[in-house]
Amino acid sequence: MSSPQILLLARADGSRVATSFKPAALSALDPFGDTRQLAWHGDDGVSAGLVQFSGEAESDAFPHSETLVVHTGLVVLRTANHTLELGVGDSAVIGRGTRLSVQANTGSEWAFCALDQPDAPDRPGLTPLPAHTLLNPSAAPEPQILIGPAPQCRALNLFDDETTELRVGLWDSTPYARHGRPHKLHELMYVIEGRVTLTDDQGGDIVVNTGDTVFVAKGAPCAWSSSVYVRKVYAVK
């Protein structure tokens, strides 16, 4: 496994990213195995990357939990009692153990963060992540790492698995900056609104614009700077 990094997965405008991807299934039961591209695959079962899928697929029991953000095309997820149509910018969570059918238009692509822990209990179902969900006040970053005044932050977990400690939801914040530090958790971020610059310990900047998806591995040195309001989808473990 490579050292923890900040990995840009997809741009809203479809332009190329510098991140390296490796084709690989997450398991023998992975319904998207032939089309999955991994940017990160950790020993703790957390992975992130892209899926470029067209057509249909079925799973009697989805083998892991997966957060997906659609970047191109249209992806339809169906269970016995729930149908989600996900267009560009839409996101959702597929819970482990879900009996699922998938239909995707030609050229569909999504960024993902998956948690594959074989001993974890099933958490079947589909959880949509609506972009305009009402949020609750949440804590700002610790004062000792802030550069300037503390921001006003809000958040809401929409998927919360106590057993695996996977949490997925929405967060927003007024502008702020903070010093770099090792990222406390693995985190997938999809920026719904705004722009943020993430900086590694070598001074390398990754500008994440509206509609971009980035993955920050646990332990990756990462500073934050935003001069505008930011609203994002997050998946943390």
Backbone as CSV, one residue per row, in Angstrom:
resi,resn,N_x,N_y,N_z,CA_x,CA_y,CA_z,C_x,C_y,C_z
1,MET,0.846,-1.191,0.000,0.000,0.000,0.000,0.880,1.238,0.000
2,SER,0.527,2.255,-0.817,1.299,3.481,-0.893,1.053,4.332,0.348
3,SER,1.895,5.364,0.533,1.717,6.255,1.666,0.447,7.070,1.486
4,PRO,-0.180,7.490,2.588,-1.444,8.248,2.493,-1.284,9.515,1.663
5,GLN,-2.262,9.769,0.807,-2.194,10.890,-0.110,-3.546,11.582,-0.241
6,ILE,-3.508,12.771,-0.861,-4.706,13.468,-1.321,-4.871,13.096,-2.788
7,LEU,-5.984,12.462,-3.144,-6.158,11.893,-4.476,-7.400,12.486,-5.142
8,LEU,-7.190,13.289,-6.161,-8.314,13.821,-6.928,-8.846,12.710,-7.819
9,LEU,-10.134,12.400,-7.689,-10.719,11.291,-8.437,-11.365,11.725,-9.737
10,ALA,-12.088,12.848,-9.739,-12.805,13.259,-10.942,-13.087,14.753,-10.894
11,ARG,-12.971,15.390,-12.064,-13.316,16.791,-12.235,-14.720,16.921,-12.808
12,ALA,-15.394,18.000,-12.451,-16.740,18.239,-12.964,-16.738,18.407,-14.475
13,ASP,-15.666,18.985,-15.020,-15.617,19.233,-16.464,-15.088,18.044,-17.262
14,GLY,-14.806,16.936,-16.584,-14.338,15.744,-17.267,-12.878,15.753,-17.657
15,SER,-12.128,16.784,-17.279,-10.710,16.854,-17.635,-9.909,15.805,-16.876
16,ARG,-8.749,15.471,-17.413,-7.911,14.430,-16.822,-7.381,14.855,-15.463
17,VAL,-7.183,13.875,-14.596,-6.568,14.115,-13.288,-5.223,13.395,-13.242
18,ALA,-4.359,13.842,-12.350,-3.021,13.268,-12.265,-2.984,11.959,-11.482
19,THR,-4.060,11.629,-10.804,-4.121,10.417,-9.983,-3.940,9.166,-10.839
20,SER,-3.203,8.208,-10.315,-3.019,6.920,-10.990,-4.111,5.945,-10.545
21,PHE,-4.653,5.185,-11.494,-5.693,4.213,-11.216,-5.245,2.826,-11.663
22,LYS,-5.725,1.824,-10.940,-5.402,0.434,-11.270,-6.698,-0.354,-11.395
23,PRO,-6.923,-1.037,-12.520,-8.147,-1.835,-12.646,-8.110,-3.033,-11.711
24,ALA,-9.147,-3.177,-10.886,-9.203,-4.303,-9.952,-10.578,-4.364,-9.318
25,ALA,-11.094,-5.588,-9.162,-12.326,-5.801,-8.426,-12.045,-5.754,-6.930
26,LEU,-13.057,-5.408,-6.151,-12.890,-5.401,-4.701,-12.992,-6.799,-4.117
27,SER,-13.701,-7.697,-4.825,-13.831,-9.084,-4.396,-14.358,-9.881,-5.577
28,ALA,-14.422,-11.193,-5.412,-14.958,-12.042,-6.474,-16.437,-11.772,-6.716
29,LEU,-17.130,-11.186,-5.736,-18.564,-10.910,-5.852,-18.858,-9.478,-6.281
30,ASP,-17.840,-8.709,-6.548,-18.018,-7.308,-6.929,-18.732,-7.221,-8.279
31,PRO,-19.978,-6.695,-8.332,-20.700,-6.660,-9.607,-20.107,-5.694,-10.619
32,PHE,-19.232,-4.791,-10.178,-18.599,-3.838,-11.079,-17.111,-4.144,-11.270
33,GLY,-16.712,-5.358,-10.952,-15.301,-5.706,-10.938,-14.554,-5.419,-12.214
34,ASP,-15.162,-5.686,-13.371,-14.479,-5.496,-14.645,-14.314,-4.031,-15.012
35,THR,-15.040,-3.157,-14.337,-15.020,-1.748,-14.716,-14.536,-0.837,-13.593
36,ARG,-14.082,-1.423,-12.494,-13.656,-0.624,-11.347,-12.181,-0.233,-11.484
37,GLN,-11.897,1.036,-11.193,-10.544,1.573,-11.237,-10.186,2.092,-9.851
38,LEU,-9.165,1.503,-9.243,-8.795,1.849,-7.872,-7.700,2.914,-7.846
39,ALA,-7.949,3.959,-7.061,-6.905,4.940,-6.756,-6.304,4.663,-5.386
40,TRP,-7.104,4.053,-4.508,-6.657,3.722,-3.146,-7.295,2.414,-2.726
41,HIS,-6.496,1.525,-2.142,-7.014,0.269,-1.604,-6.217,-0.037,-0.345
42,GLY,-6.825,0.190,0.817,-6.115,0.054,2.071,-6.271,-1.315,2.706
43,ASP,-5.369,-1.631,3.620,-5.427,-2.899,4.347,-6.624,-2.977,5.284
44,ASP,-7.248,-1.834,5.567,-8.396,-1.789,6.481,-9.731,-1.940,5.759
45,GLY,-9.691,-2.254,4.462,-10.919,-2.479,3.710,-11.492,-1.250,3.037
46,VAL,-10.849,-0.088,3.192,-11.320,1.138,2.552,-10.668,1.285,1.184
47,SER,-11.479,1.574,0.178,-10.953,1.808,-1.164,-11.683,2.984,-1.784
48,ALA,-11.071,3.558,-2.815,-11.672,4.695,-3.514,-11.186,4.703,-4.948
49,GLY,-12.005,5.263,-5.825,-11.621,5.334,-7.230,-12.806,5.675,-8.105
50,LEU,-12.841,5.059,-9.293,-13.876,5.310,-10.277,-14.463,3.997,-10.768
51,VAL,-15.726,4.050,-11.164,-16.369,2.953,-11.886,-16.900,3.522,-13.196
52,GLN,-16.538,2.884,-14.303,-17.029,3.272,-15.631,-17.881,2.112,-16.132
53,PHE,-19.195,2.257,-15.973,-20.086,1.122,-16.181,-21.258,1.510,-17.076
54,SER,-21.610,0.617,-17.993,-22.795,0.765,-18.832,-23.524,-0.567,-18.871
55,GLY,-24.847,-0.510,-18.908,-25.620,-1.749,-19.005,-26.307,-2.088,-17.708
56,GLU,-26.407,-3.398,-17.440,-27.149,-3.878,-16.283,-26.288,-4.806,-15.434
57,ALA,-26.555,-4.815,-14.142,-25.884,-5.718,-13.210,-26.842,-6.030,-12.075
58,GLU,-26.661,-7.189,-11.476,-27.479,-7.584,-10.336,-26.601,-8.187,-9.254
59,SER,-27.059,-8.016,-8.016,-26.366,-8.615,-6.869,-27.415,-9.101,-5.881
60,ASP,-27.343,-10.382,-5.531,-28.274,-10.919,-4.530,-27.983,-10.366,-3.145
61,ALA,-26.723,-10.058,-2.895,-26.326,-9.460,-1.621,-25.066,-8.641,-1.895
62,PHE,-25.237,-7.325,-2.033,-24.107,-6.462,-2.385,-22.978,-6.691,-1.386
63,PRO,-21.733,-6.945,-1.868,-20.699,-7.486,-0.983,-19.991,-6.482,-0.086
64,HIS,-20.288,-5.203,-0.207,-19.642,-4.194,0.630,-20.563,-2.984,0.695
65,SER,-20.203,-1.978,1.453,-20.931,-0.703,1.449,-20.200,0.271,0.539
66,GLU,-20.946,0.963,-0.302,-20.328,1.830,-1.305,-21.057,3.164,-1.389
67,THR,-20.305,4.256,-1.240,-20.795,5.603,-1.490,-20.411,5.975,-2.911
68,LEU,-21.380,6.416,-3.716,-21.081,6.765,-5.096,-21.590,8.147,-5.433
69,VAL,-20.831,8.833,-6.292,-21.184,10.157,-6.801,-21.118,10.080,-8.319
70,VAL,-22.245,10.303,-8.988,-22.287,10.162,-10.442,-21.659,11.388,-11.104
71,HIS,-20.718,11.137,-12.020,-20.055,12.220,-12.763,-20.508,12.314,-14.208
72,THR,-20.889,11.210,-14.824,-21.462,11.249,-16.168,-22.553,10.197,-16.266
73,GLY,-23.539,10.458,-17.152,-24.564,9.463,-17.422,-25.715,9.482,-16.437
74,LEU,-26.403,8.350,-16.385,-27.546,8.151,-15.492,-27.465,6.736,-14.937
75,VAL,-27.546,6.616,-13.616,-27.449,5.322,-12.942,-28.721,5.099,-12.137
76,VAL,-29.383,3.975,-12.381,-30.617,3.640,-11.671,-30.356,2.446,-10.757
77,LEU,-30.600,2.629,-9.469,-30.434,1.581,-8.468,-31.816,1.140,-8.016
78,ARG,-32.052,-0.178,-7.978,-33.371,-0.688,-7.590,-33.235,-1.795,-6.553
79,THR,-34.071,-1.714,-5.536,-34.297,-2.818,-4.618,-35.774,-3.183,-4.718
80,ALA,-36.212,-4.116,-3.888,-37.617,-4.540,-3.944,-38.583,-3.400,-3.651
81,ASN,-38.147,-2.420,-2.842,-39.074,-1.361,-2.443,-38.522,0.045,-2.607
82,HIS,-37.454,0.197,-3.376,-36.833,1.521,-3.489,-36.144,1.631,-4.846
83,THR,-36.373,2.742,-5.542,-35.685,3.033,-6.796,-35.047,4.415,-6.701
84,LEU,-33.760,4.497,-7.030,-33.049,5.772,-7.072,-32.538,6.001,-8.482
85,GLU,-32.872,7.156,-9.058,-32.309,7.574,-10.339,-31.278,8.652,-10.053
86,LEU,-30.038,8.342,-10.345,-28.939,9.238,-10.018,-28.360,9.827,-11.301
87,GLY,-28.533,11.145,-11.459,-27.927,11.858,-12.567,-26.617,12.488,-12.132
88,VAL,-26.037,13.293,-13.003,-24.753,13.927,-12.701,-24.882,14.781,-11.440
89,GLY,-23.977,14.551,-10.491,-23.969,15.277,-9.233,-24.779,14.637,-8.124
90,ASP,-25.538,13.594,-8.455,-26.305,12.901,-7.422,-25.442,11.843,-6.738
91,SER,-25.777,11.545,-5.491,-24.973,10.598,-4.724,-25.864,9.768,-3.822
92,ALA,-25.338,8.601,-3.417,-26.104,7.673,-2.581,-25.152,6.675,-1.956
93,VAL,-25.691,5.901,-1.005,-24.953,4.813,-0.370,-25.692,3.506,-0.635
94,ILE,-24.951,2.502,-1.096,-25.467,1.134,-1.206,-24.953,0.379,0.015
95,GLY,-25.857,-0.099,0.846,-25.447,-0.804,2.050,-25.053,-2.243,1.771
96,ARG,-24.123,-2.735,2.546,-23.695,-4.131,2.441,-24.896,-5.066,2.621
97,GLY,-24.996,-6.076,1.747,-26.070,-7.049,1.849,-27.321,-6.704,1.071
98,THR,-27.311,-5.565,0.344,-28.496,-5.138,-0.401,-28.724,-6.039,-1.621
99,ARG,-29.956,-6.492,-1.791,-30.347,-7.185,-3.027,-30.650,-6.099,-4.055
100,LEU,-29.863,-6.035,-5.112,-29.804,-4.833,-5.927,-29.750,-5.149,-7.412
101,SER,-30.447,-4.326,-8.199,-30.243,-4.321,-9.642,-29.814,-2.922,-10.057
102,VAL,-28.951,-2.849,-11.068,-28.366,-1.585,-11.510,-28.545,-1.470,-13.014
103,GLN,-28.955,-0.311,-13.469,-28.970,0.021,-14.885,-28.233,1.338,-15.072
104,ALA,-27.322,1.382,-16.046,-26.549,2.596,-16.289,-26.507,2.894,-17.776
105,ASN,-26.733,4.160,-18.120,-26.642,4.583,-19.508,-25.220,4.417,-20.032
106,THR,-25.093,4.360,-21.331,-23.777,4.275,-21.961,-22.898,5.438,-21.516
107,GLY,-21.679,5.123,-21.116,-20.726,6.143,-20.694,-20.879,6.614,-19.273
108,SER,-21.684,5.933,-18.477,-21.857,6.362,-17.081,-20.580,6.138,-16.279
109,GLU,-20.318,7.058,-15.377,-19.128,6.963,-14.518,-19.453,7.558,-13.162
110,TRP,-18.970,6.884,-12.116,-19.106,7.461,-10.776,-17.824,7.301,-9.985
111,ALA,-17.594,8.270,-9.109,-16.538,8.162,-8.109,-17.103,7.403,-6.923
112,PHE,-16.243,6.647,-6.239,-16.748,5.845,-5.126,-15.759,5.807,-3.974
113,CYS,-16.306,5.521,-2.810,-15.542,5.109,-1.645,-16.253,3.888,-1.086
114,ALA,-15.535,2.788,-0.937,-16.146,1.529,-0.501,-15.493,1.046,0.788
115,LEU,-16.291,0.348,1.580,-15.786,-0.313,2.792,-16.119,-1.786,2.683
116,ASP,-15.067,-2.609,2.617,-15.228,-4.053,2.465,-14.560,-4.741,3.644
117,GLN,-15.360,-5.038,4.660,-14.886,-5.757,5.844,-15.686,-7.045,5.946
118,PRO,-15.073,-8.197,5.623,-15.815,-9.458,5.528,-16.587,-9.845,6.779
119,ASP,-16.130,-9.421,7.952,-16.796,-9.810,9.189,-17.871,-8.812,9.628
120,ALA,-18.106,-7.767,8.826,-19.093,-6.761,9.200,-20.512,-7.284,8.964
121,PRO,-21.456,-6.922,9.816,-22.847,-7.335,9.584,-23.431,-6.604,8.391
122,ASP,-24.472,-7.188,7.789,-25.144,-6.551,6.665,-25.851,-5.277,7.114
123,ARG,-25.915,-4.335,6.194,-26.660,-3.089,6.412,-27.413,-2.776,5.115
124,PRO,-28.390,-3.638,4.747,-29.017,-3.516,3.431,-29.863,-2.264,3.276
125,GLY,-29.919,-1.787,2.034,-30.754,-0.645,1.712,-30.009,0.401,0.912
126,LEU,-30.779,1.332,0.351,-30.239,2.457,-0.405,-30.477,3.742,0.376
127,THR,-29.452,4.575,0.481,-29.562,5.845,1.191,-29.217,6.978,0.238
128,PRO,-30.214,7.767,-0.212,-29.900,8.929,-1.046,-29.252,10.027,-0.216
129,LEU,-28.471,10.871,-0.875,-27.786,11.981,-0.212,-28.187,13.285,-0.905
130,PRO,-29.410,13.767,-0.659,-29.901,14.965,-1.365,-29.037,16.184,-1.074
131,ALA,-28.689,16.909,-2.127,-27.739,18.015,-2.005,-28.234,19.126,-1.092
132,HIS,-29.563,19.325,-1.003,-30.097,20.463,-0.247,-30.707,20.047,1.087
133,THR,-30.236,18.933,1.622,-30.697,18.483,2.939,-30.429,19.549,4.000
134,LEU,-31.400,19.761,4.898,-31.201,20.685,6.006,-30.181,20.107,6.983
135,LEU,-29.264,20.937,7.439,-28.164,20.489,8.290,-28.277,21.086,9.686
136,ASN,-27.547,20.477,10.626,-27.537,20.935,12.015,-26.188,21.566,12.347
137,PRO,-26.155,22.525,13.281,-24.867,23.097,13.686,-23.910,22.013,14.152
138,SER,-22.630,22.159,13.776,-21.609,21.194,14.183,-20.350,21.936,14.600
139,ALA,-19.434,21.209,15.211,-18.224,21.825,15.752,-17.300,22.313,14.640
140,ALA,-16.641,23.432,14.899,-15.603,23.946,14.005,-14.295,23.211,14.280
141,PRO,-13.297,23.311,13.389,-11.984,22.712,13.664,-11.382,23.256,14.958
142,GLU,-10.458,22.490,15.538,-9.840,22.876,16.798,-9.154,24.236,16.671
143,PRO,-9.300,25.109,17.688,-8.728,26.463,17.603,-7.236,26.479,17.311
144,GLN,-6.493,25.489,17.824,-5.039,25.526,17.677,-4.559,25.307,16.243
145,ILE,-5.412,24.789,15.372,-4.973,24.584,13.984,-5.558,25.614,13.029
146,LEU,-6.449,26.478,13.521,-7.065,27.473,12.655,-6.108,28.623,12.355
147,ILE,-6.247,29.153,11.152,-5.550,30.368,10.746,-6.639,31.420,10.548
148,GLY,-6.789,32.301,11.517,-7.874,33.266,11.448,-9.074,32.810,12.250
149,PRO,-10.213,33.491,12.049,-11.402,33.215,12.868,-12.012,31.849,12.588
150,ALA,-12.735,31.348,13.577,-13.407,30.057,13.438,-14.605,30.190,12.496
151,PRO,-14.833,29.176,11.671,-15.987,29.203,10.772,-17.243,28.727,11.474
152,GLN,-18.364,28.941,10.818,-19.632,28.354,11.248,-19.876,27.121,10.378
153,CYS,-20.032,25.960,11.023,-20.162,24.697,10.305,-21.481,24.024,10.649
154,ARG,-21.981,23.242,9.693,-23.174,22.431,9.906,-22.952,21.068,9.261
155,ALA,-23.667,20.057,9.739,-23.503,18.711,9.184,-24.712,17.861,9.524
156,LEU,-24.825,16.728,8.797,-25.846,15.737,9.121,-25.426,14.401,8.535
157,ASN,-25.314,13.391,9.410,-25.085,12.021,8.941,-26.393,11.462,8.396
158,LEU,-26.374,10.965,7.168,-27.542,10.309,6.589,-27.404,8.794,6.601
159,PHE,-26.174,8.303,6.651,-25.873,6.873,6.794,-24.843,6.768,7.904
160,ASP,-25.166,6.006,8.946,-24.289,5.922,10.116,-24.282,4.478,10.603
161,ASP,-23.175,3.793,10.375,-23.044,2.387,10.767,-22.166,2.313,12.013
162,GLU,-22.775,2.037,13.157,-22.024,2.021,14.409,-20.987,0.910,14.454
163,THR,-21.261,-0.210,13.786,-20.333,-1.339,13.840,-19.033,-1.041,13.100
164,THR,-19.152,-0.538,11.870,-17.946,-0.264,11.072,-17.448,1.169,11.229
165,GLU,-18.250,2.033,11.853,-17.945,3.449,12.033,-17.862,4.198,10.698
166,LEU,-18.572,3.696,9.694,-18.707,4.411,8.431,-19.836,5.426,8.563
167,ARG,-19.531,6.701,8.273,-20.518,7.769,8.342,-20.520,8.532,7.024
168,VAL,-21.717,8.749,6.508,-21.863,9.439,5.227,-22.946,10.495,5.376
169,GLY,-22.700,11.682,4.868,-23.688,12.736,4.979,-23.272,13.994,4.260
170,LEU,-23.781,15.128,4.738,-23.489,16.423,4.152,-22.943,17.367,5.218
171,TRP,-22.128,18.321,4.775,-21.459,19.292,5.660,-21.334,20.593,4.905
172,ASP,-21.436,21.711,5.631,-21.120,22.986,5.000,-20.396,23.883,5.986
173,SER,-19.793,24.960,5.437,-18.998,25.840,6.285,-18.816,27.198,5.618
174,THR,-18.716,28.226,6.454,-18.248,29.528,5.993,-16.744,29.428,5.725
175,PRO,-16.152,30.415,5.031,-14.727,30.328,4.675,-13.821,30.244,5.902
176,TYR,-12.727,29.497,5.746,-11.713,29.431,6.799,-10.440,28.776,6.250
177,ALA,-9.390,28.843,7.057,-8.131,28.174,6.723,-7.599,27.503,7.973
178,ARG,-6.900,26.386,7.766,-6.261,25.705,8.894,-4.912,25.143,8.456
179,HIS,-4.057,24.972,9.448,-2.743,24.395,9.196,-2.864,22.928,8.767
180,GLY,-1.811,22.428,8.133,-1.777,21.030,7.752,-1.610,20.120,8.955
181,ARG,-2.174,18.946,8.839,-2.041,17.909,9.862,-2.395,16.582,9.196
182,PRO,-1.987,15.455,9.788,-2.422,14.159,9.249,-3.940,14.039,9.335
183,HIS,-4.565,13.674,8.224,-6.022,13.564,8.192,-6.458,12.469,9.159
184,LYS,-7.457,12.768,9.989,-7.825,11.853,11.073,-8.512,10.591,10.572
185,LEU,-9.202,10.668,9.446,-9.986,9.557,8.920,-9.800,9.480,7.413
186,HIS,-10.137,8.335,6.815,-10.321,8.304,5.375,-11.540,9.160,5.054
187,GLU,-11.456,9.954,3.981,-12.611,10.783,3.629,-12.738,10.963,2.126
188,LEU,-13.904,10.627,1.620,-14.314,11.011,0.279,-15.065,12.331,0.398
189,MET,-14.724,13.304,-0.458,-15.421,14.589,-0.482,-15.900,14.867,-1.905
190,TYR,-17.173,15.212,-2.020,-17.722,15.713,-3.275,-18.221,17.124,-3.010
191,VAL,-17.644,18.105,-3.695,-17.996,19.503,-3.444,-19.249,19.860,-4.224
192,ILE,-20.330,20.079,-3.497,-21.609,20.469,-4.093,-21.588,21.936,-4.494
193,GLU,-20.979,22.752,-3.649,-20.917,24.195,-3.886,-19.638,24.739,-3.276
194,GLY,-18.984,25.663,-3.975,-17.803,26.306,-3.454,-16.509,25.786,-4.044
195,ARG,-15.432,26.081,-3.353,-14.088,25.712,-3.817,-13.159,25.670,-2.604
196,VAL,-12.293,24.693,-2.553,-11.344,24.571,-1.454,-9.985,24.147,-2.011
197,THR,-8.924,24.646,-1.394,-7.571,24.223,-1.741,-7.034,23.338,-0.625
198,LEU,-6.663,22.107,-0.973,-6.041,21.171,-0.044,-4.551,21.130,-0.351
199,THR,-3.718,21.244,0.686,-2.274,21.325,0.500,-1.589,20.219,1.268
200,ASP,-0.665,19.488,0.592,0.059,18.410,1.260,1.303,18.944,1.946
201,ASP,2.096,18.048,2.548,3.256,18.480,3.322,4.430,18.907,2.455
202,GLN,4.332,18.711,1.135,5.360,19.176,0.217,5.000,20.517,-0.415
203,GLY,3.874,21.084,0.008,3.429,22.353,-0.547,2.627,22.216,-1.824
204,GLY,2.288,20.988,-2.200,1.495,20.766,-3.404,0.031,21.067,-3.149
205,ASP,-0.564,21.884,-4.020,-1.960,22.281,-3.878,-2.853,21.469,-4.809
206,ILE,-3.992,21.052,-4.282,-5.064,20.475,-5.104,-6.287,21.351,-4.901
207,VAL,-6.699,22.018,-5.973,-7.883,22.872,-5.923,-9.091,22.014,-6.284
208,VAL,-10.046,21.944,-5.355,-11.247,21.130,-5.542,-12.409,22.088,-5.777
209,ASN,-12.915,22.084,-7.009,-13.965,23.008,-7.409,-15.347,22.366,-7.271
210,THR,-16.372,23.178,-7.449,-17.738,22.665,-7.460,-17.860,21.521,-8.464
211,GLY,-18.399,20.388,-8.007,-18.590,19.240,-8.867,-17.419,18.287,-8.931
212,ASP,-16.326,18.578,-8.220,-15.167,17.681,-8.182,-15.270,16.720,-7.004
213,THR,-14.619,15.555,-7.144,-14.559,14.573,-6.061,-13.110,14.262,-5.740
214,VAL,-12.777,14.260,-4.442,-11.421,13.993,-3.985,-11.483,12.996,-2.832
215,PHE,-10.423,12.212,-2.680,-10.303,11.274,-1.561,-9.038,11.613,-0.801
216,VAL,-9.171,11.756,0.526,-8.015,11.996,1.401,-7.851,10.771,2.294
217,ALA,-6.743,10.070,2.122,-6.505,8.861,2.908,-6.163,9.216,4.351
218,LYS,-6.541,8.335,5.268,-6.220,8.533,6.684,-4.713,8.679,6.851
219,GLY,-4.300,9.733,7.552,-2.883,9.983,7.791,-2.225,10.880,6.772
220,ALA,-2.920,11.201,5.683,-2.333,12.074,4.667,-2.196,13.493,5.211
221,PRO,-1.011,14.108,5.129,-0.885,15.503,5.539,-1.784,16.376,4.671
222,CYS,-2.572,17.254,5.310,-3.576,18.004,4.548,-3.918,19.305,5.271
223,ALA,-3.699,20.422,4.579,-4.166,21.728,5.050,-5.385,22.126,4.228
224,TRP,-6.205,23.015,4.772,-7.462,23.440,4.143,-7.485,24.953,4.027
225,SER,-7.909,25.458,2.873,-8.108,26.890,2.709,-9.290,27.123,1.781
226,SER,-10.301,27.825,2.278,-11.463,28.164,1.460,-11.787,29.631,1.668
227,SER,-11.993,30.352,0.564,-12.329,31.773,0.628,-13.798,32.012,0.334
228,VAL,-14.543,30.914,0.083,-15.982,30.998,-0.188,-16.693,29.913,0.616
229,TYR,-18.011,30.055,0.700,-18.836,29.021,1.330,-18.626,27.684,0.625
230,VAL,-18.534,26.592,1.408,-18.343,25.245,0.865,-19.426,24.322,1.413
231,ARG,-20.015,23.543,0.519,-20.964,22.500,0.903,-20.517,21.220,0.222
232,LYS,-20.476,20.127,0.985,-19.934,18.896,0.418,-20.688,17.680,0.933
233,VAL,-20.615,16.617,0.133,-20.932,15.257,0.590,-19.660,14.682,1.179
234,TYR,-19.775,13.959,2.278,-18.613,13.278,2.854,-18.940,11.825,3.148
235,ALA,-17.903,11.005,3.040,-17.957,9.620,3.534,-16.678,9.428,4.323
236,VAL,-16.787,9.163,5.611,-15.601,9.057,6.476,-15.599,7.711,7.194
237,LYS,-14.393,7.212,7.388,-14.183,5.938,8.109,-12.854,6.021,8.846
